[in-house]
Amino acid sequence: MKTYNILSTFRIIKNSAFLQMKSNAVSIYFIATAFIQPVIFTLISVGTYVYGKKPDFGLFAITGTGLISIWNSNLFTSGEIINNERRTGTLSLIMATPTSLMLILLGKSFANALTSAFAMGITFLTGMIAYRLPIGIADPLNFAISLLLIIFSITCLGLVFGSLFILSRNAGEFTSVANYPVYLLSGLSVPLTLLPLWTRPLSQLLTPTWGNIVLNEAATHTHADLLPNYLIIIGLSIIYLIIARVLYKKVEYLALEAGTLERW
Amino acid sequence: MKNNIRLFLSGARASWATYMVDLTPTVFLGMHIPRTILQSLFFVYLAKAAGGDDLARFALIGNAIQIAVFNVMLAMEEVIESEKWNNTFQYLIAAPSSWFPSMVGKSMAHYGDAILATVISFAALIPLLKIEISLANLLHSVPVILLVIFSATTLGWSIGAFSLPIRYGFMICNWFAYAMIVLCGVNVPVSALPPAVQFFSNILPVTHGLQAIRALIDGATYSNVFPLIGAEVLIALAYGSIAWLMFGYRMKVTRQKGTFELV
Protein backbone atom coordinates (compact mmCIF):
# COMPACT_ATOMS: atom_id res chain seq x y z
CA MET A 1 0.00 0.00 0.00
CA LYS A 2 1.37 3.42 -0.90
CA THR A 3 2.03 6.01 1.82
CA TYR A 4 -0.77 8.33 0.72
CA ASN A 5 -3.20 5.41 0.81
CA ILE A 6 -2.25 4.62 4.38
CA LEU A 7 -2.55 8.29 5.34
CA SER A 8 -5.92 8.66 3.67
CA THR A 9 -7.14 5.49 5.38
CA PHE A 10 -6.20 6.91 8.78
CA ARG A 11 -7.78 10.26 7.84
CA ILE A 12 -11.06 8.54 7.01
CA ILE A 13 -11.02 6.55 10.25
CA LYS A 14 -10.10 9.66 12.27
CA ASN A 15 -12.79 11.85 10.67
CA SER A 16 -15.48 9.18 11.08
CA ALA A 17 -14.45 8.70 14.71
CA PHE A 18 -14.58 12.45 15.44
CA LEU A 19 -17.96 12.78 13.76
CA GLN A 20 -19.32 9.92 15.84
CA MET A 21 -17.84 11.36 19.05
CA LYS A 22 -19.50 14.72 18.35
CA SER A 23 -22.76 12.93 17.70
CA ASN A 24 -22.38 10.94 20.95
CA ALA A 25 -21.62 14.07 22.95
CA VAL A 26 -25.07 15.48 22.19
CA SER A 27 -26.95 12.18 22.27
CA ILE A 28 -28.81 11.72 25.55
CA TYR A 29 -29.50 8.18 24.39
CA PHE A 30 -25.80 7.33 24.14
CA ILE A 31 -24.84 9.13 27.34
CA ALA A 32 -27.56 7.40 29.34
CA THR A 33 -26.62 4.01 27.87
CA ALA A 34 -22.95 4.54 28.66
CA PHE A 35 -23.56 5.76 32.21
CA ILE A 36 -26.71 4.08 33.52
CA GLN A 37 -26.38 0.57 32.15
CA PRO A 38 -23.03 -0.14 33.89
CA VAL A 39 -24.49 1.03 37.21
CA ILE A 40 -27.52 -1.26 36.95
CA PHE A 41 -25.51 -4.28 35.77
CA THR A 42 -22.91 -3.78 38.52
CA LEU A 43 -25.65 -3.59 41.14
CA ILE A 44 -27.14 -6.84 39.83
CA SER A 45 -23.94 -8.84 39.38
CA VAL A 46 -21.93 -7.67 42.39
CA GLY A 47 -25.10 -7.68 44.52
CA THR A 48 -25.73 -11.31 43.62
CA TYR A 49 -22.16 -12.31 44.57
CA VAL A 50 -22.29 -10.33 47.81
CA TYR A 51 -25.62 -11.95 48.73
CA GLY A 52 -24.18 -15.37 47.84
CA LYS A 53 -21.36 -14.64 50.34
CA LYS A 54 -18.75 -14.51 47.63
CA PRO A 55 -17.55 -10.89 47.79
CA ASP A 56 -14.14 -12.11 46.52
CA PHE A 57 -15.82 -12.40 43.14
CA GLY A 58 -16.60 -8.68 43.27
CA LEU A 59 -13.65 -7.62 41.11
CA PHE A 60 -14.39 -10.41 38.62
CA ALA A 61 -18.00 -9.24 38.42
CA ILE A 62 -16.95 -5.61 38.02
CA THR A 63 -14.48 -6.18 35.17
CA GLY A 64 -17.03 -8.50 33.55
CA THR A 65 -19.71 -5.84 33.81
CA GLY A 66 -17.35 -3.24 32.37
CA LEU A 67 -16.69 -5.47 29.38
CA ILE A 68 -20.41 -6.17 29.05
CA SER A 69 -21.00 -2.43 28.79
CA ILE A 70 -18.25 -1.98 26.20
CA TRP A 71 -19.48 -4.90 24.09
CA ASN A 72 -23.11 -3.90 24.47
CA SER A 73 -22.39 -0.32 23.54
CA ASN A 74 -20.31 -1.40 20.54
CA LEU A 75 -22.80 -3.92 19.22
CA PHE A 76 -25.82 -1.77 19.91
CA THR A 77 -24.29 1.33 18.37
CA SER A 78 -23.04 -0.62 15.33
CA GLY A 79 -26.66 -1.48 14.65
CA GLU A 80 -27.74 2.08 15.43
CA ILE A 81 -25.12 3.59 13.10
CA ILE A 82 -26.44 1.52 10.20
CA ASN A 83 -30.06 2.24 11.14
CA ASN A 84 -29.37 5.99 11.41
CA GLU A 85 -27.60 6.09 8.06
CA ARG A 86 -30.54 4.19 6.57
CA ARG A 87 -33.11 6.51 8.20
CA THR A 88 -31.31 9.68 7.11
CA GLY A 89 -30.88 8.30 3.60
CA THR A 90 -27.07 8.44 3.71
CA LEU A 91 -26.37 4.69 3.71
CA SER A 92 -26.72 4.43 -0.06
CA LEU A 93 -24.57 7.55 -0.52
CA ILE A 94 -21.80 6.15 1.67
CA MET A 95 -22.04 2.88 -0.24
CA ALA A 96 -21.63 4.75 -3.52
CA THR A 97 -18.53 6.72 -2.46
CA PRO A 98 -15.07 5.37 -3.34
CA THR A 99 -14.34 5.13 0.40
CA SER A 100 -15.07 1.73 1.87
CA LEU A 101 -18.11 1.60 4.15
CA MET A 102 -16.12 -0.68 6.43
CA LEU A 103 -13.52 2.03 7.08
CA ILE A 104 -16.19 4.56 7.97
CA LEU A 105 -17.88 2.09 10.31
CA LEU A 106 -14.51 1.14 11.82
CA GLY A 107 -13.93 4.79 12.77
CA LYS A 108 -17.45 5.25 14.10
CA SER A 109 -17.50 1.98 16.04
CA PHE A 110 -14.06 2.66 17.53
CA ALA A 111 -15.28 6.06 18.71
CA ASN A 112 -18.23 4.39 20.41
CA ALA A 113 -16.08 1.73 22.03
CA LEU A 114 -13.55 4.32 23.21
CA THR A 115 -16.29 6.47 24.73
CA SER A 116 -17.85 3.44 26.37
CA ALA A 117 -14.53 2.74 28.12
CA PHE A 118 -15.86 5.20 30.71
CA ALA A 119 -18.19 2.34 31.61
CA MET A 120 -15.24 0.46 33.13
CA GLY A 121 -14.60 3.38 35.48
CA ILE A 122 -18.28 3.60 36.34
CA THR A 123 -18.48 -0.09 37.25
CA PHE A 124 -15.47 0.26 39.57
CA LEU A 125 -16.99 3.36 41.18
CA THR A 126 -20.38 1.66 41.62
CA GLY A 127 -18.74 -1.37 43.25
CA MET A 128 -16.80 0.84 45.63
CA ILE A 129 -19.69 3.16 46.55
CA ALA A 130 -22.65 0.76 46.62
CA TYR A 131 -20.95 -2.30 48.11
CA ARG A 132 -17.90 -0.68 49.75
CA LEU A 133 -15.66 -3.23 48.08
CA PRO A 134 -11.95 -2.53 48.57
CA ILE A 135 -11.20 -2.49 44.87
CA GLY A 136 -7.92 -1.40 43.38
CA ILE A 137 -6.00 -2.08 40.19
CA ALA A 138 -2.73 -3.75 41.06
CA ASP A 139 -1.05 -3.17 37.69
CA PRO A 140 -2.53 0.02 36.16
CA LEU A 141 -0.18 0.08 33.15
CA ASN A 142 -1.07 -3.44 32.01
CA PHE A 143 -4.73 -2.76 32.80
CA ALA A 144 -4.69 0.31 30.52
CA ILE A 145 -2.89 -1.60 27.74
CA SER A 146 -5.35 -4.48 28.08
CA LEU A 147 -8.30 -2.10 27.98
CA LEU A 148 -7.10 -0.35 24.83
CA LEU A 149 -6.38 -3.65 23.11
CA ILE A 150 -9.74 -5.10 24.01
CA ILE A 151 -11.57 -1.97 22.90
CA PHE A 152 -9.91 -2.22 19.50
CA SER A 153 -10.57 -5.94 19.28
CA ILE A 154 -14.23 -5.61 20.30
CA THR A 155 -14.60 -2.92 17.62
CA CYS A 156 -13.30 -5.40 15.04
CA LEU A 157 -15.73 -8.06 16.27
CA GLY A 158 -18.54 -5.49 16.14
CA LEU A 159 -17.66 -4.85 12.49
CA VAL A 160 -18.36 -8.47 11.63
CA PHE A 161 -21.87 -8.11 13.07
CA GLY A 162 -22.22 -4.62 11.56
CA SER A 163 -21.92 -6.02 8.05
CA LEU A 164 -24.96 -8.20 8.67
CA PHE A 165 -27.01 -5.22 9.87
CA ILE A 166 -26.82 -3.68 6.40
CA LEU A 167 -28.85 -6.57 5.02
CA SER A 168 -31.46 -6.52 7.76
CA ARG A 169 -33.84 -4.01 9.27
CA ASN A 170 -34.02 -6.11 12.42
CA ALA A 171 -30.67 -4.96 13.77
CA GLY A 172 -32.30 -4.00 17.07
CA GLU A 173 -33.70 -7.48 17.64
CA PHE A 174 -30.45 -9.06 16.50
CA THR A 175 -28.31 -7.05 18.93
CA SER A 176 -30.47 -8.09 21.85
CA VAL A 177 -30.00 -11.74 20.85
CA ALA A 178 -26.26 -11.46 20.18
CA ASN A 179 -25.54 -9.83 23.55
CA TYR A 180 -26.27 -12.61 26.01
CA PRO A 181 -24.45 -15.49 24.24
CA VAL A 182 -21.31 -13.34 24.21
CA TYR A 183 -21.69 -12.50 27.91
CA LEU A 184 -22.08 -16.18 28.73
CA LEU A 185 -19.49 -17.64 26.38
CA SER A 186 -16.90 -15.02 27.35
CA GLY A 187 -17.36 -15.61 31.06
CA LEU A 188 -18.34 -12.00 31.71
CA SER A 189 -19.47 -11.96 35.36
CA VAL A 190 -20.23 -15.70 35.12
CA PRO A 191 -17.37 -18.25 35.42
CA LEU A 192 -16.80 -20.34 32.29
CA THR A 193 -16.59 -23.46 34.44
CA LEU A 194 -20.39 -23.39 34.78
CA LEU A 195 -20.84 -23.87 31.06
CA PRO A 196 -20.73 -27.26 29.31
CA LEU A 197 -17.31 -28.32 28.04
CA TRP A 198 -18.37 -28.24 24.39
CA THR A 199 -18.70 -24.45 24.60
CA ARG A 200 -14.95 -23.90 25.32
CA PRO A 201 -13.82 -23.67 21.68
CA LEU A 202 -16.54 -21.08 21.06
CA SER A 203 -15.36 -19.11 24.09
CA GLN A 204 -11.80 -19.12 22.81
CA LEU A 205 -12.90 -17.58 19.51
CA LEU A 206 -14.38 -14.58 21.29
CA THR A 207 -12.07 -11.73 22.14
CA PRO A 208 -14.01 -10.64 25.28
CA THR A 209 -12.97 -14.01 26.84
CA TRP A 210 -9.30 -13.07 26.56
CA GLY A 211 -10.03 -9.47 27.46
CA ASN A 212 -11.69 -10.66 30.64
CA ILE A 213 -8.66 -12.80 31.50
CA VAL A 214 -6.06 -10.06 30.94
CA LEU A 215 -8.09 -7.39 32.72
CA ASN A 216 -8.58 -9.63 35.75
CA GLU A 217 -4.92 -10.60 35.80
CA ALA A 218 -3.81 -6.98 35.51
CA ALA A 219 -6.27 -5.92 38.21
CA THR A 220 -5.21 -8.62 40.67
CA HIS A 221 -1.54 -8.66 39.66
CA THR A 222 -1.13 -12.41 39.43
CA HIS A 223 2.36 -11.93 37.94
CA ALA A 224 1.23 -13.95 34.96
CA ASP A 225 2.90 -13.24 31.63
CA LEU A 226 0.25 -11.30 29.73
CA LEU A 227 2.09 -11.21 26.41
CA PRO A 228 0.67 -14.50 25.02
CA ASN A 229 -2.86 -13.28 25.78
CA TYR A 230 -2.13 -9.92 24.17
CA LEU A 231 -0.94 -11.74 21.06
CA ILE A 232 -4.11 -13.83 20.99
CA ILE A 233 -6.24 -10.66 21.20
CA ILE A 234 -4.25 -9.06 18.37
CA GLY A 235 -4.49 -12.26 16.31
CA LEU A 236 -8.25 -12.49 16.83
CA SER A 237 -8.61 -8.82 15.86
CA ILE A 238 -6.80 -9.47 12.57
CA ILE A 239 -9.05 -12.49 11.89
CA TYR A 240 -12.18 -10.41 12.64
CA LEU A 241 -10.94 -7.67 10.30
CA ILE A 242 -10.36 -10.18 7.50
CA ILE A 243 -13.83 -11.71 8.01
CA ALA A 244 -15.40 -8.25 8.15
CA ARG A 245 -13.62 -7.19 4.96
CA VAL A 246 -14.85 -10.28 3.10
CA LEU A 247 -18.40 -9.74 4.40
CA TYR A 248 -18.43 -6.03 3.51
CA LYS A 249 -17.18 -6.79 0.01
CA LYS A 250 -19.97 -9.34 -0.37
CA VAL A 251 -22.57 -6.91 1.00
CA GLU A 252 -21.31 -4.11 -1.27
CA TYR A 253 -21.49 -6.45 -4.24
CA LEU A 254 -25.05 -7.48 -3.37
CA ALA A 255 -26.13 -3.84 -2.98
CA LEU A 256 -24.45 -2.75 -6.22
CA GLU A 257 -25.89 -5.71 -8.09
CA ALA A 258 -29.38 -4.92 -6.81
CA GLY A 259 -28.82 -1.18 -7.41
CA THR A 260 -30.63 -0.41 -4.16
CA LEU A 261 -30.51 -0.93 -0.43
CA GLU A 262 -34.26 -0.65 -0.11
CA ARG A 263 -34.67 -4.36 -0.75
CA TRP A 264 -33.33 -5.11 2.72
CA MET B 1 -70.95 -0.90 26.65
CA LYS B 2 -71.41 -2.57 23.28
CA ASN B 3 -69.40 0.19 21.61
CA ASN B 4 -66.63 -0.15 24.17
CA ILE B 5 -66.39 -3.87 23.49
CA ARG B 6 -66.23 -3.13 19.77
CA LEU B 7 -63.44 -0.60 20.39
CA PHE B 8 -61.58 -3.09 22.52
CA LEU B 9 -61.84 -5.80 19.87
CA SER B 10 -60.79 -3.39 17.16
CA GLY B 11 -57.74 -2.37 19.22
CA ALA B 12 -56.92 -6.04 19.86
CA ARG B 13 -57.10 -6.77 16.11
CA ALA B 14 -54.76 -3.85 15.40
CA SER B 15 -52.43 -5.06 18.12
CA TRP B 16 -52.36 -8.59 16.71
CA ALA B 17 -51.76 -7.30 13.17
CA THR B 18 -48.83 -5.11 14.30
CA TYR B 19 -47.42 -7.98 16.31
CA MET B 20 -47.55 -10.33 13.34
CA VAL B 21 -45.88 -7.78 11.04
CA ASP B 22 -43.09 -7.10 13.53
CA LEU B 23 -42.51 -10.72 14.41
CA THR B 24 -42.07 -12.74 11.27
CA PRO B 25 -41.44 -16.46 11.87
CA THR B 26 -37.69 -15.88 11.36
CA VAL B 27 -37.58 -13.05 13.87
CA PHE B 28 -39.78 -14.92 16.32
CA LEU B 29 -37.95 -18.25 16.20
CA GLY B 30 -34.47 -16.95 15.47
CA MET B 31 -34.39 -13.88 17.68
CA HIS B 32 -37.34 -13.47 20.02
CA ILE B 33 -37.32 -16.93 21.62
CA PRO B 34 -33.51 -17.19 21.92
CA ARG B 35 -33.35 -13.74 23.52
CA THR B 36 -36.03 -14.72 26.02
CA ILE B 37 -34.15 -17.86 27.04
CA LEU B 38 -30.63 -16.39 26.96
CA GLN B 39 -31.47 -13.31 29.02
CA SER B 40 -32.94 -15.46 31.79
CA LEU B 41 -30.13 -17.99 31.47
CA PHE B 42 -27.45 -15.33 32.01
CA PHE B 43 -28.95 -14.07 35.26
CA VAL B 44 -29.68 -17.59 36.51
CA TYR B 45 -26.07 -18.66 35.83
CA LEU B 46 -24.92 -15.55 37.67
CA ALA B 47 -26.99 -16.61 40.67
CA LYS B 48 -25.72 -20.20 40.41
CA ALA B 49 -22.12 -18.97 40.44
CA ALA B 50 -22.82 -16.78 43.45
CA GLY B 51 -25.02 -19.00 45.60
CA GLY B 52 -25.24 -22.48 44.12
CA ASP B 53 -28.40 -24.36 43.23
CA ASP B 54 -30.62 -22.70 45.85
CA LEU B 55 -29.95 -19.20 44.57
CA ALA B 56 -30.18 -20.47 40.98
CA ARG B 57 -33.69 -21.78 41.71
CA PHE B 58 -34.60 -18.47 43.32
CA ALA B 59 -33.27 -16.58 40.28
CA LEU B 60 -34.93 -18.92 37.80
CA ILE B 61 -38.39 -18.22 39.21
CA GLY B 62 -37.61 -14.50 39.40
CA ASN B 63 -36.18 -14.23 35.90
CA ALA B 64 -38.89 -16.32 34.24
CA ILE B 65 -41.36 -13.75 35.58
CA GLN B 66 -39.04 -10.79 35.00
CA ILE B 67 -38.66 -11.57 31.30
CA ALA B 68 -42.43 -11.18 30.92
CA VAL B 69 -42.37 -8.03 33.05
CA PHE B 70 -39.54 -6.69 30.87
CA ASN B 71 -41.39 -7.42 27.63
CA VAL B 72 -44.74 -6.15 28.79
CA MET B 73 -43.41 -2.93 30.30
CA LEU B 74 -41.55 -1.98 27.11
CA ALA B 75 -44.51 -2.95 24.96
CA MET B 76 -47.01 -0.94 27.01
CA GLU B 77 -44.80 2.12 26.97
CA GLU B 78 -44.54 1.67 23.21
CA VAL B 79 -48.32 1.33 22.81
CA ILE B 80 -48.71 4.82 24.27
CA GLU B 81 -45.64 6.33 22.61
CA SER B 82 -46.50 4.90 19.18
CA GLU B 83 -49.58 7.16 19.10
CA LYS B 84 -47.15 10.06 19.06
CA TRP B 85 -44.72 8.65 16.50
CA ASN B 86 -47.48 7.40 14.18
CA ASN B 87 -49.24 10.77 14.31
CA THR B 88 -52.44 9.13 15.57
CA PHE B 89 -52.53 10.92 18.93
CA GLN B 90 -54.58 13.77 17.48
CA TYR B 91 -57.20 11.30 16.18
CA LEU B 92 -57.41 9.75 19.62
CA ILE B 93 -58.14 13.23 21.00
CA ALA B 94 -60.61 14.13 18.29
CA ALA B 95 -62.55 10.86 18.36
CA PRO B 96 -65.83 11.09 20.32
CA SER B 97 -65.33 7.58 21.72
CA SER B 98 -63.43 6.71 24.89
CA TRP B 99 -59.74 6.07 24.33
CA PHE B 100 -59.46 3.54 27.13
CA PRO B 101 -61.00 0.39 25.56
CA SER B 102 -59.05 0.95 22.38
CA MET B 103 -55.72 1.32 24.24
CA VAL B 104 -56.41 -1.77 26.35
CA GLY B 105 -57.17 -3.67 23.15
CA LYS B 106 -53.95 -2.45 21.56
CA SER B 107 -51.95 -4.00 24.38
CA MET B 108 -53.49 -7.47 24.14
CA ALA B 109 -50.93 -9.06 21.78
CA HIS B 110 -48.10 -7.86 24.01
CA TYR B 111 -49.83 -9.28 27.05
CA GLY B 112 -50.00 -12.64 25.26
CA ASP B 113 -46.36 -12.29 24.23
CA ALA B 114 -45.35 -11.71 27.85
CA ILE B 115 -47.19 -14.83 29.03
CA LEU B 116 -45.50 -16.81 26.26
CA ALA B 117 -42.09 -15.51 27.37
CA THR B 118 -42.68 -16.80 30.90
CA VAL B 119 -43.85 -20.19 29.62
CA ILE B 120 -40.80 -20.49 27.35
CA SER B 121 -38.41 -19.51 30.15
CA PHE B 122 -39.78 -22.08 32.58
CA ALA B 123 -40.05 -24.77 29.90
CA ALA B 124 -36.47 -24.27 28.70
CA LEU B 125 -34.59 -23.49 31.90
CA ILE B 126 -36.07 -26.04 34.34
CA PRO B 127 -34.85 -29.08 32.34
CA LEU B 128 -31.68 -27.32 31.15
CA LEU B 129 -30.49 -26.46 34.64
CA LYS B 130 -32.11 -29.52 36.27
CA ILE B 131 -33.79 -27.39 38.91
CA GLU B 132 -36.59 -28.92 40.94
CA ILE B 133 -39.87 -27.09 40.62
CA SER B 134 -43.19 -28.86 41.10
CA LEU B 135 -45.28 -28.53 37.94
CA ALA B 136 -48.49 -28.74 39.96
CA ASN B 137 -47.39 -25.89 42.22
CA LEU B 138 -46.22 -23.88 39.23
CA LEU B 139 -49.64 -24.25 37.58
CA HIS B 140 -51.21 -23.40 40.94
CA SER B 141 -49.43 -20.02 40.82
CA VAL B 142 -50.60 -19.10 37.28
CA PRO B 143 -53.32 -16.63 38.41
CA VAL B 144 -50.72 -14.68 40.40
CA ILE B 145 -48.29 -14.77 37.45
CA LEU B 146 -51.03 -13.21 35.32
CA LEU B 147 -51.66 -10.64 38.03
CA VAL B 148 -47.96 -9.71 38.15
CA ILE B 149 -47.80 -9.30 34.38
CA PHE B 150 -50.90 -7.10 34.52
CA SER B 151 -49.38 -5.16 37.37
CA ALA B 152 -46.19 -4.52 35.36
CA THR B 153 -48.41 -3.37 32.50
CA THR B 154 -49.70 -0.52 34.62
CA LEU B 155 -46.15 0.64 35.35
CA GLY B 156 -45.32 0.56 31.63
CA TRP B 157 -48.46 2.61 30.93
CA SER B 158 -47.53 5.11 33.63
CA ILE B 159 -44.01 5.59 32.25
CA GLY B 160 -45.48 5.95 28.76
CA ALA B 161 -47.98 8.58 29.90
CA PHE B 162 -45.40 10.55 31.91
CA SER B 163 -42.76 10.45 29.18
CA LEU B 164 -45.10 11.28 26.29
CA PRO B 165 -43.78 14.84 25.81
CA ILE B 166 -40.14 13.71 25.64
CA ARG B 167 -38.28 11.54 23.17
CA TYR B 168 -36.70 9.08 25.56
CA GLY B 169 -39.66 7.22 27.00
CA PHE B 170 -38.59 3.85 25.64
CA MET B 171 -35.06 4.26 26.98
CA ILE B 172 -36.32 5.28 30.42
CA CYS B 173 -38.66 2.30 30.48
CA ASN B 174 -35.83 0.00 29.40
CA TRP B 175 -33.60 1.05 32.32
CA PHE B 176 -36.53 0.94 34.70
CA ALA B 177 -37.22 -2.66 33.64
CA TYR B 178 -33.56 -3.60 34.26
CA ALA B 179 -33.50 -1.78 37.59
CA MET B 180 -36.49 -3.88 38.66
CA ILE B 181 -34.19 -6.94 38.66
CA VAL B 182 -32.46 -5.33 41.64
CA LEU B 183 -35.43 -3.59 43.22
CA CYS B 184 -38.11 -6.30 42.98
CA GLY B 185 -36.08 -9.18 44.36
CA VAL B 186 -35.58 -11.06 41.11
CA ASN B 187 -32.04 -12.36 41.71
CA VAL B 188 -31.70 -11.77 45.45
CA PRO B 189 -34.43 -11.29 48.08
CA VAL B 190 -35.68 -7.77 48.77
CA SER B 191 -34.78 -8.32 52.43
CA ALA B 192 -31.10 -8.32 51.42
CA LEU B 193 -31.36 -4.77 50.07
CA PRO B 194 -30.62 -1.68 52.20
CA PRO B 195 -33.75 -0.41 54.06
CA ALA B 196 -33.94 2.78 51.97
CA VAL B 197 -33.97 0.73 48.77
CA GLN B 198 -36.57 -1.64 50.26
CA PHE B 199 -38.95 1.31 50.56
CA PHE B 200 -38.90 1.72 46.75
CA SER B 201 -39.15 -2.05 46.28
CA ASN B 202 -42.33 -2.12 48.33
CA ILE B 203 -44.09 0.55 46.30
CA LEU B 204 -43.25 -1.02 42.93
CA PRO B 205 -45.38 -3.56 41.10
CA VAL B 206 -44.02 -7.14 40.87
CA THR B 207 -42.24 -7.18 44.30
CA HIS B 208 -45.15 -8.56 46.35
CA GLY B 209 -46.56 -10.66 43.54
CA LEU B 210 -43.20 -12.32 42.98
CA GLN B 211 -42.96 -13.18 46.67
CA ALA B 212 -46.44 -14.71 46.46
CA ILE B 213 -45.47 -16.75 43.37
CA ARG B 214 -42.35 -18.08 45.11
CA ALA B 215 -44.39 -19.06 48.16
CA LEU B 216 -47.05 -20.79 46.02
CA ILE B 217 -44.38 -22.71 44.08
CA ASP B 218 -42.93 -23.80 47.42
CA GLY B 219 -46.31 -25.18 48.44
CA ALA B 220 -48.10 -22.32 50.22
CA THR B 221 -51.85 -21.91 49.90
CA TYR B 222 -53.65 -18.86 48.54
CA SER B 223 -54.82 -17.92 52.03
CA ASN B 224 -51.17 -17.85 53.16
CA VAL B 225 -50.22 -15.36 50.45
CA PHE B 226 -53.42 -13.33 50.47
CA PRO B 227 -51.77 -10.20 51.98
CA LEU B 228 -49.09 -10.28 49.26
CA ILE B 229 -51.68 -10.67 46.50
CA GLY B 230 -53.76 -7.89 48.06
CA ALA B 231 -50.75 -5.56 48.10
CA GLU B 232 -49.98 -6.38 44.46
CA VAL B 233 -53.59 -5.68 43.42
CA LEU B 234 -53.61 -2.35 45.26
CA ILE B 235 -50.30 -1.29 43.71
CA ALA B 236 -51.52 -2.30 40.23
CA LEU B 237 -54.70 -0.26 40.74
CA ALA B 238 -52.69 2.71 41.96
CA TYR B 239 -50.33 2.66 38.97
CA GLY B 240 -53.22 2.00 36.60
CA SER B 241 -55.06 5.04 38.00
CA ILE B 242 -51.93 7.19 37.72
CA ALA B 243 -51.48 6.10 34.09
CA TRP B 244 -55.15 6.72 33.28
CA LEU B 245 -55.14 10.18 34.89
CA MET B 246 -51.81 11.17 33.38
CA PHE B 247 -52.71 10.06 29.85
CA GLY B 248 -56.05 11.88 30.18
CA TYR B 249 -54.18 14.97 31.38
CA ARG B 250 -51.78 14.81 28.41
CA MET B 251 -54.76 14.64 26.04
CA LYS B 252 -56.49 17.52 27.81
CA VAL B 253 -53.43 19.78 27.70
CA THR B 254 -52.83 18.92 24.05
CA ARG B 255 -56.45 19.73 23.24
CA GLN B 256 -56.26 23.03 25.14
CA LYS B 257 -52.98 24.19 23.64
CA GLY B 258 -53.39 22.64 20.22
CA THR B 259 -49.80 21.49 20.36
CA PHE B 260 -50.05 17.83 19.53
CA GLU B 261 -47.16 18.14 17.06
CA LEU B 262 -44.87 19.10 19.91
CA VAL B 263 -45.93 16.29 22.21
Interface residues (C-beta under 8 A of the other chain):
Chain A: I28 Y29 A32 T33 I36 Q37 I40 F41 L43 I44 S45 G47 T48 Y49 Y51 G52 K53 K54 F57 N170 E173 F174 S176 V177 Y180 P181 Y183 L184 S189 V190 P191 L194 L195
Chain B: V27 G30 M31 H32 P34 R35 L38 Q39 L41 F42 F43 Y45 L46 A47 K48 A49 A50 G51 G52 L55 A59 Y168 M171 W175 Y178 A179 I181 V182 N187 V188 P189 A192
